[in-house]
Amino acid sequence: MRKFDTELSVGIFLLIGMLALGYLSIKLGKMEVIGSGGYSVYAKFEKAGGVKSGAVVEIAGVQVGKVKSVVLDKDYQALMEFTIQEGVKIQDDAIASVRTKGLIGEKYILITPGGSDRFVTKGNKIRETESPVDIEELIGKYVFGKV
């Protein structure tokens, strides 16, 4: 009987440990439950600038969504799909910009609100976009005197 109690205790301890590890993995990995709400909007950029799926979408420094996909469209531009949290409204004259956190940090999308009374609805596009500044191109122009 004592052996059975020890095995049961070890089994319960392992189960609790595995559940705690799973919980921490989800929380630290910032994984979201599939279908966790939100709506999709799109934006076209001349250059994606290294933005990848899962990148953060921010308004005023607050995370309001994530980049769902980055694909090349028929016009040879980067078409990005964002998932925006329910309750967050984006004006139809807002500007979406590709930005970098810090000097060499991760890429994210910054949405600068507009002044319009109309809002982007599910499945529509943000018309105004700003592609990232290409540092290599700027250095090349400076080095070769084309500035």
KEMINU-639000 format. One line per 10 residues: for each residue x, y, z of N, C-alpha, C. Coordinates in Angstrom, 2 decimals. Each point is the difference from the previous one (the first is absolute). Layout:
residues N
X/Y/Z/X/Y/Z/X/Y/Z | ...;
***
This chain:
residues 147
0.81/-1.19/0.00/-0.81/1.19/0.00/0.86/1.26/0.00 | 1.12/-0.05/0.69/0.88/1.16/0.08/0.63/0.31/-1.36 | 0.33/-1.04/-0.76/0.58/0.20/-1.33/-1.00/0.70/-0.91 | -1.26/-0.39/0.10/-1.05/0.61/-0.81/-0.15/1.48/0.33 | 0.06/0.37/1.28/-0.11/1.40/0.41/1.16/0.83/-0.55 | 1.21/-0.55/0.02/1.17/0.71/-0.51/-0.12/0.23/-1.50 | -0.41/-1.03/-0.72/-0.16/0.12/-1.46/-1.10/1.01/-0.35 | -1.09/-0.02/0.76/-1.08/0.94/-0.24/0.47/1.43/0.27 | 0.75/0.21/1.05/0.52/1.33/0.34/0.94/0.51/-1.09 | 0.89/-0.86/-0.47/0.93/0.39/-1.06/-0.77/0.31/-1.28;
-0.99/-0.78/-0.32/-0.81/0.23/-1.19/-0.73/1.33/0.05 | -0.60/0.30/1.15/-0.70/1.27/0.16/0.99/1.17/-0.08 | 1.16/-0.14/0.62/1.03/1.03/-0.05/0.44/0.26/-1.43 | 0.24/-1.06/-0.78/0.39/0.15/-1.40/-1.10/0.66/-0.83 | -1.23/-0.37/0.25/-1.13/0.59/-0.73/-0.10/1.50/0.28 | 0.13/0.39/1.26/-0.04/1.42/0.36/1.18/0.74/-0.65 | 1.17/-0.61/0.01/1.18/0.61/-0.63/-0.19/0.20/-1.49 | -0.57/-0.99/-0.68/-0.22/0.12/-1.44/-1.05/1.07/-0.31 | -1.04/0.10/0.81/-1.02/1.03/-0.20/0.61/1.40/0.22 | 0.83/0.13/1.02/0.66/1.29/0.26/0.93/0.37/-1.15;
0.74/-0.96/-0.52/0.89/0.25/-1.13/-0.79/0.42/-1.25 | -1.11/-0.66/-0.25/-0.85/0.37/-1.14/-0.56/1.40/0.16 | -0.44/0.34/1.19/-0.53/1.34/0.27/1.06/1.06/-0.23 | 1.19/-0.22/0.51/1.09/0.96/-0.17/0.40/0.14/-1.47 | 0.01/-1.11/-0.72/0.35/0.05/-1.43/-0.99/0.87/-0.77 | -1.27/-0.14/0.31/-1.01/0.80/-0.70/0.11/1.46/0.39 | 0.16/0.27/1.28/0.09/1.39/0.47/1.26/0.70/-0.51 | 1.15/-0.64/0.11/1.24/0.62/-0.43/0.12/0.07/-1.51 | -0.58/-0.96/-0.69/0.02/0.00/-1.47/-1.04/0.90/-0.60 | -0.86/0.58/0.84/-1.07/0.88/-0.44/-0.86/-0.65/-1.08;
-0.25/-1.28/0.17/-0.85/-0.71/-0.95/-1.44/0.38/0.25 | -0.78/0.05/-1.05/-1.40/0.35/0.14/-0.84/-1.20/-0.36 | -1.16/-0.05/0.61/-0.94/-1.06/-0.30/-0.57/0.26/-1.39 | -0.11/-1.04/-0.79/-0.53/0.16/-1.36/-1.42/0.55/0.08 | -0.26/1.01/-0.82/-1.31/0.63/0.00/-0.21/0.90/1.21 | 1.06/0.65/0.46/-0.09/0.81/1.22/-0.59/1.38/-0.24 | -0.70/0.19/-1.08/-0.66/1.28/-0.24/0.87/0.94/-0.80 | -0.61/1.09/-0.38/0.71/0.98/-0.80/-0.50/-0.02/-1.43 | 0.46/0.98/-0.75/-0.40/0.07/-1.40/1.24/0.27/-0.85 | -0.10/-0.35/-1.28/1.13/0.12/-0.91/-0.08/1.27/-0.83;
1.14/0.68/-0.14/0.14/1.12/-0.92/1.27/-0.22/-0.80 | 0.12/0.66/-1.13/1.13/-0.20/-0.91/0.71/1.32/-0.26 | 1.25/-0.11/-0.43/0.78/1.17/-0.42/1.05/-0.46/-1.00 | 0.26/0.85/-1.02/1.03/-0.28/-1.00/1.20/0.89/0.25 | 1.18/-0.59/-0.06/1.25/0.73/0.18/0.89/-0.24/-1.21 | 0.83/0.99/-0.36/0.98/-0.20/-1.07/1.02/-1.05/0.42 | 0.40/0.05/1.28/0.97/-0.96/0.56/-0.50/-0.47/1.35 | 0.14/-1.29/0.25/-0.42/-0.54/1.30/1.03/0.32/1.08 | 1.24/0.17/-0.37/1.03/0.42/0.95/0.29/-1.00/1.10 | -0.26/-1.27/-0.23/0.31/-1.01/1.01/-1.12/-0.30/0.97;
-1.18/0.57/-0.22/-1.15/-0.31/0.86/-0.44/-1.43/-0.28 | -0.23/-0.76/1.05/-0.42/-1.39/-0.13/-1.33/-0.23/0.68 | -0.64/-1.11/-0.32/-1.24/-0.36/0.67/0.24/-0.07/1.50 | -0.95/0.51/0.76/0.13/0.03/1.45/0.56/1.29/0.54 | 0.46/0.90/-0.89/0.53/1.29/0.46/-1.12/0.81/0.64 | 0.38/0.88/0.88/-0.95/0.80/0.77/-0.54/1.15/-0.84 | -1.28/0.33/0.20/-0.62/1.19/-0.56/-0.33/0.91/1.18 | 0.48/1.25/-0.05/-0.17/0.92/1.12/-0.68/1.29/-0.44 | -0.72/0.58/0.95/-0.51/1.37/-0.13/0.42/0.70/1.29 | 0.73/1.11/-0.11/0.46/0.79/1.15/0.79/-0.85/1.00;
0.77/-0.96/-0.50/0.82/-0.83/0.86/-0.73/-1.13/0.69 | -1.27/-0.19/-0.31/-0.80/-1.06/0.61/-0.29/-1.07/-1.06 | 0.25/-1.26/0.35/-0.25/-1.09/-0.94/-1.50/-0.17/-0.20 | -0.43/0.09/-1.27/-1.42/-0.14/-0.32/-0.25/-1.14/-0.98 | 1.06/-0.70/-0.40/-0.18/-1.10/-0.93/1.32/-0.63/-0.39 | -0.09/-0.88/-1.01/1.17/-0.70/-0.51/-0.09/-0.10/-1.51 | 1.16/-0.18/-0.62/0.06/-0.23/-1.43/-0.34/-1.47/-0.23 | -1.03/-0.24/-0.78/-0.45/-1.37/-0.25/0.78/-0.63/-1.16 | 0.23/0.80/-1.06/0.73/-0.54/-1.16/0.66/1.12/-0.78 | 1.07/-0.36/-0.71/0.70/0.91/-0.90/0.21/-0.76/-1.30;
-0.62/0.48/-1.08/0.11/-0.67/-1.30/0.30/1.02/-1.09 | 0.49/-0.48/-1.12/0.26/0.84/-1.16/-1.26/0.01/-0.86 | -0.52/1.19/-0.30/-1.22/0.06/-0.81/0.36/0.10/-1.48 | -1.02/0.10/-0.86/0.22/-0.01/-1.45/0.72/1.26/-0.49 | 0.00/1.08/0.80/0.68/1.24/-0.37/1.43/0.04/0.53 | 0.50/-1.11/0.48/1.34/-0.12/0.58/0.18/0.93/1.19 | -1.00/0.04/0.82/0.07/0.72/1.26/-0.30/-0.97/1.14 | 0.43/0.36/1.20/-0.25/-0.84/1.17/-1.41/0.27/0.51 | -0.83/-1.01/0.01/-1.36/0.11/0.53/-0.01/-0.65/1.38 | -0.31/0.80/1.01/-0.01/-0.50/1.38/-1.43/-0.04/0.51;
-0.28/-1.08/0.73/-1.30/-0.13/0.66/0.24/0.13/1.50 | -0.74/0.89/0.64/0.10/0.21/1.44/-1.27/-0.51/0.68 | 0.14/-0.57/1.17/-1.14/-0.32/0.84/-0.04/1.03/1.11 | -1.06/0.79/0.04/-0.16/1.08/0.97/-1.01/-0.43/1.05 | 0.28/0.32/1.26/-0.89/-0.37/1.11/-1.38/0.63/-0.18 | -1.03/-0.75/0.42/-1.36/0.54/-0.01/-0.03/1.24/0.89 | -0.77/0.98/-0.40/-0.13/1.21/0.79/0.99/1.09/-0.39 | 1.05/-0.34/-0.75/0.96/1.00/-0.46/-0.43/0.44/-1.40 | -0.27/1.29/-0.13/-0.45/0.53/-1.29/1.13/0.79/-0.64 | 0.19/-0.22/-1.30/1.04/0.68/-0.76/-0.67/0.89/-1.03;
0.33/1.30/0.02/-0.58/0.93/-0.97/0.45/-0.37/-1.41 | -0.84/0.32/-0.98/0.34/-0.38/-1.38/1.12/0.85/-0.59 | 0.42/1.07/0.69/1.15/0.77/-0.47/1.24/-0.22/0.87 | 0.02/-1.09/0.76/1.15/-0.34/0.83/1.18/-0.39/-0.88 | 1.21/0.09/0.57/1.22/-0.34/-0.73/0.66/-1.20/0.67 | 0.31/-1.03/-0.77/0.71/-1.18/0.51/1.46/0.11/-0.42 | 0.92/-0.10/0.96/1.43/0.13/-0.27/0.75/-1.21/0.52 | 1.04/-0.39/-0.72/0.90/-1.06/0.48/1.07/0.69/0.83 | 0.15/-0.41/1.24/0.96/0.61/0.91/0.88/-1.08/0.63 | 1.09/0.45/0.63/0.94/-0.88/0.69/0.08/0.41/1.45;
-0.07/-0.97/0.91/0.17/0.29/1.42/1.49/0.14/0.27 | 0.41/1.19/0.35/1.42/0.23/0.24/0.77/0.12/-1.29 | 1.33/-0.09/0.11/0.85/0.17/-1.17/-0.01/-1.23/-0.90 | 0.09/-1.17/0.59/0.00/-1.24/-0.80/-1.01/-1.00/0.55 | -1.08/0.50/0.54/-1.02/-0.85/0.63/-0.94/-0.63/-1.00 | -1.04/-0.60/0.54/-0.99/-0.68/-0.82/-0.88/1.00/-0.74 | -0.55/-0.43/-1.11/-0.87/0.84/-0.81/-1.44/-0.11/0.52 | -0.72/1.10/-0.10/-1.40/0.02/0.39/-0.75/1.01/-0.86 | -1.31/0.00/0.09/-0.84/0.92/-0.75/-0.55/1.05/0.96 | 0.20/1.26/-0.34/-0.55/1.10/0.79/-1.14/0.62/-0.80;
-1.17/0.07/0.61/-1.13/0.64/-0.64/-0.20/1.37/0.64 | 0.10/1.03/-0.83/-0.21/1.37/0.46/-1.44/0.37/-0.31 | -0.81/0.27/1.02/-1.42/0.29/-0.23/-0.19/1.25/-0.86 | -1.10/0.00/-0.72/-0.35/1.15/-0.81/-1.06/0.84/0.70 | -0.61/0.89/-0.75/-1.01/0.87/0.57/-1.39/-0.22/-0.55 | -0.18/-1.04/-0.78/-1.27/-0.26/-0.66/-1.05/-0.53/0.97 | -1.26/0.20/-0.36/-1.10/-0.56/0.79/-0.36/-1.40/-0.47 | 0.56/-0.41/-1.14/-0.27/-1.34/-0.52/1.13/-0.94/0.41 | -0.33/-1.29/0.15/0.96/-0.99/0.49/0.19/-1.12/-1.01 | 1.17/-0.62/0.06/0.30/-1.17/-0.83/-0.81/-1.16/0.58;
-0.71/-0.71/-0.85/-0.80/-1.13/0.45/0.70/-1.31/-0.34 | -0.54/-1.07/0.51/0.57/-1.33/-0.21/0.23/-0.27/-1.48 | 1.24/-0.39/-0.34/0.33/-0.37/-1.37/0.42/1.16/-0.89 | -0.07/1.24/0.48/0.39/1.15/-0.80/1.48/0.31/0.16 | 0.47/0.99/-0.79/1.42/0.35/-0.01/0.26/1.33/0.67 | 1.18/0.09/0.60/0.54/1.28/0.43/0.70/0.55/-1.23 | -0.45/1.14/-0.50/0.49/0.51/-1.28/1.38/0.63/0.08 | 0.27/0.73/1.07/1.26/0.71/0.14/1.03/-0.86/0.72 | 1.14/-0.22/-0.64/1.06/-0.81/0.62/1.35/0.68/-0.19 | 0.93/-0.33/0.89/1.38/0.47/-0.11/0.92/-1.21/0.10;
0.78/-0.23/-1.04/0.97/-1.10/0.03/1.18/0.39/0.88 | 0.77/-0.99/0.44/1.14/0.31/0.89/1.12/0.71/-0.75 | 0.80/0.75/0.75/1.18/0.64/-0.57/1.06/-1.08/-0.18 | 0.59/-0.06/-1.20/1.03/-1.00/-0.29/1.36/0.61/0.33 | 0.57/-0.39/1.13/1.27/0.55/0.48/1.13/-0.27/-1.00 | 0.05/-1.20/-0.56/1.05/-0.34/-0.96/-0.06/0.92/-1.22 | -1.20/0.29/-0.47/-0.16/0.88/-1.15/0.49/1.41/0.33 | -0.34/0.50/1.19/0.45/1.32/0.42/1.52/0.07/0.11 | 0.61/-1.03/0.59/1.46/-0.03/0.13/0.65/-0.06/-1.37 | -0.56/-0.81/-0.90/0.53/-0.11/-1.36/-0.03/1.33/-0.72;
-1.10/0.74/0.13/-0.10/1.31/-0.64/1.03/0.97/0.59 | 0.18/-0.05/1.30/0.95/0.88/0.66/1.43/-0.34/-0.41 | 0.36/-1.28/-0.01/1.36/-0.43/-0.33/0.35/0.35/-1.45 | -0.95/-0.19/-0.91/0.29/0.24/-1.40/-0.38/1.42/-0.45 | -0.30/0.88/0.95/-0.22/1.41/-0.30/-1.26/0.31/-0.76 | -1.04/-0.80/0.15/-1.25/0.26/-0.72/-1.02/0.69/0.89 | 0.46/0.64/1.05/-0.94/0.68/0.90/-0.15/1.44/-0.39;
***
